[in-house]
Structures are given as structure tokens and as C-alpha cells.
């Protein structure tokens, strides 16, 4: 067990740093835009009152109010920037914030789940980035360093991943500090890397020039990477047009148009406008988040880069993915495309988490298998591709799956033959859905807890649902309507497998040598 990270009081005074000086302008701008949006929305409800307010010299009052809001927003952001400090040590990232109420946060590197470098459009214009650290600590445990120079954020990300992996600087070496002179040792040997991305069995330190068992160099350069797949923009656009969202929008528009024609009244069409905006916003979110999507494998984990107006560079260290889900809607059945999502402790839920938990927005079957191998290189069977293919499109007992019994058809008449589970040496694989197909993979060592659910109809039919509890995220592993005795036996067996797998799992500090 790792030692607890030191308190903020134990951090040397000269280790504390400020964010970039442009930060108050970027954050103050958000306040101004937010106020204008709220006022504009309220004014739009009463155009006559708005026209009277802007008549004569009323527009001067409006400009004055906007200037006052801007002054308060930018002023408060400037004060908050002066009161904000961060420091990086071998054990944790420390952050002090707050103007009226002071807050001290600490992200322990041994609990680091992912490191993201996020560049919103406005920040990208200034060459700045937001460095976000996701840790295993529940909702609100993430630490955000906004904003740093983009090269400094990238360098600090490399340092944090190396430190989280177990590499250490020699005694007396300075701590990493983004934006500070000498934060990266330019004279040090290049390449703080670790595991060979081509496969297991490599000594972690043998691939790290300048690093020895006694301790690595003071600075860490970015580890090398090998690209695994990239999403072509035409495929992303076509897949968005073939989505259920577009189908729903077309049906909604058709229904309102037909209703307006039959009623000889165009009024219902105005009600359609807000709903259409919602659909368009969803479609734009898919395109904006998936543009330029690339995945690469590196010694410090899985690297994902994507985004159009907001660019995001994610790094998920080895073994941090808790569960994987492959899903295919009805409209993607022809080209055989799949969407792959993951659960990572720390990301949680929400709009931002929804963008961060996509492992592949639209994958071919081969790319889907490659994405799964990124998370789980060893599926624990002799022919892993055959198992994955059976999970994607098989039914009944194809591929060695344990299916739902025949009586389950009364509870799920459409998809009961697709319900099934297979346990391998390293993971639990569950499949479900006929119209929308789902495949869920949970490594044994990432099992949080297990459970059985049985409603009154299930009890009468002698079936039960087997549930694997994972960290918050888009993946909710479960297998519905298994035979009750099979589900109970699976609960006991899977509990033992999870305990054994956790006991044999590798260290959290994955690049530190072990005796």
C-alpha cells in the first residue's frame, strides 16, 4: 500500500505556481457571455418590452449594465487568479483556490485515473490549455489547472504520468513546474518511457533511457506512441446522418407537417423549432467531439485525441478502464459500425464525461476489436476474435455463451435469444439487444461488486438478472433473464474470480521495478 500524500503545509513554498496571466480574461469572458445569454433569453419572450427599453437613450443603460457585468466578472476572475496556486510533488498535485472561502485540494498520483489536455476554442487562440486530472475519488474529485501554456501543459502531463507510474527523480532534483524556467531538464537523456507497446514481457525500466532502478532522471520527455486507428471524417459524417437521432428528427418533422396540413394551421410548426434545435445540438455534439479522432498506444497508457472546436488529448494509464461497451444501432447494421464507450473511475457522468468516455465514435468490426485489445490485450481464450464476433452478432449458445432460457421469451420476446454471458480467464463478456446490439466486457480485477435482481414475474418464471456494479459511466454491465440457478452459481464463481484477479493484478505504479 502506498504512503499517503503529504499535506499542503509540507509542500515547499517555492514549489507553488500561478496559472497563466491570461486566465482571468478567459474566465471573465465566460461570465459576461453567460449573463448576456440569460438576459437575451428573457428579453426574447417579450419583444415589445425590449424595443421600449432600447428606445431613446435606453441602449446606453444596457451598455452600462453590460460594462458593469464585465467589470465585475473580469475583476473577480483577476482576484481569483491571484489567489489560486498549484504545486506538483512526487506524490500529489496540490491546488489552492477561493477568494471568500479558501479551498485546498489534493490529487494523489497513485490514484490517478486519466490526464486530459483540453483546449477550448478561445483558449486555443491564445495557445493555452486546461490540464485536467481525473482521480478515483468520486464525483468532484478531479483537479483542473486552467489555464497553462499548451507546451507546458503537455510537458507537465508527461511528468505526472511518469511520476504516477512509479518513476522517481534523483534526490535533490527539482519538482516539475509548468511554465517555470528549467521545469524540464533539457540536458537529460531523452525518453521517459516504460512498457513496450508491442506486447508484454518487457522490463519497464529497460525501455527508459536515463532511468535506472535507483531512480530516473529529473525531467521526463513524452513517451513514444504507436497509432492504432483514426476515424475518417466522411465516415463520421455519414454515421451521424444514419443515426437514430436523425431518424427521430425526420419522423418528428413529418408528423408536425402532416398535422399542420390536416389542421390547416401552421402554428404547430413553431412548436417544432425548439425540438429541432435540440436534435441539431445533439448531432453537432457528435461531429464536434468525434472530429479528428485518433487512438494510440504508449508506455503511459491509451492516448485519445479528438475534437473540432474543443480539442481534447486524453491519456488513460494502463489498467484504469473499468468496463467497455460496444453498441450498434439498427441504422449502423448495414456497414457494420460500432460505437465503443468505457468506464473510467473519476470521469463520472455528465456532458463532459460523455465526450471523455468514448473509445471509438464509429468503428468498423476490425477497429472495434483493436479498441477492445487496447483495454484488454488478453481476452483469456484461444481464439479471441471468434468470441468477439459471437458476442457482436451471435445468439443462443454460439461462441460458448450461456444463453437465457426459453421461458425468458415472455419477458423479452424480441431479444431474449441475444441475452447471454461468457466468462473467460480474464474477463466477463455479456451480450444483449436485437434492434440495438450491446456487448459489455468487464475485466475480472475491475469488478466492484456483484448482485442478483429478480422481479415478481422473473421469480414466477425462475429467471434472474445478473448485475456487475462498475464505476459511474455509460457502461452498466448486466445480463437479464438468466436461469435462476445459473445466475446464482455465476454470482459465487465470479466473486471468487474477482478476488483472485485483484490479488494477482499488477501494481498501481506500473513502471516501478518490483523485487
Buried (B, 14 or more C-beta within 10 A) or exposed (E): EEEEBBEBEEBEEEBBBEBBEBBBBBBBBEBBEEBEEEBEEEBEEEEEEBEEBBEEEEEEEBEEEBEEBBEBBBEBBBEBBEBBBBBBBBBBBBBBBEEEEEEEBBBBBBBBBBBBBBBBEBBBEBEBBBBBBBBBBEEEBBBBBBBBBBEBBBBBBBBBBBBBBBBBBEEEBBBBBBBBEEBBBEEBBBBBBBBBBEEEEBEBBEBBBBBEEEEBBBBBBBBBBEEBBBBEBEBBBBBBEBBEBBBEBEEBBEEBBEBBEEEEEEEBBEEBEEBBEEBEEBBEBBBBBBBEBBBBBBBBBBBBBBBBEBBBBBBBBBBBBBBBBBBBBEBBBEBBBBBBBBBBBBBBEEEBBBBBBBBBBBBBBEBBBBBBBBBBEEBBBEEBBBBBBBBBBBBEEBBBBBBBBEBBBEBBEEBBBBBBBBBBEBBBBBBBBBEBBBBBBBBBBBBBEBEBEBEEEBEEBEBBBBBBEBBBBBBBBBBBBBBBEBBBEBBEEBEEBBEEBEEEEEBBBBBBBEE
